[in-house]
Amino acid sequence: MIFTSVVLALGFSVLMAAGSISIVYFGLLAATAILGALAADLLVLPALLLSGSSA
């Protein structure tokens, strides 16, 4: 999970070298979203599971 997210974020960050500004923003947004989802998986989910709250 960690390796996959990092590789995907690096893959999308390659788009930041593009000539079109919209593609650069897309690469930045996608890489940030993937790393944010990884951080949520690693930090928020365990805290929610330990809190014992059920949905």
Order of alpha helices (4+ residues) and beta strands (2+ residues): alpha-alpha-alpha
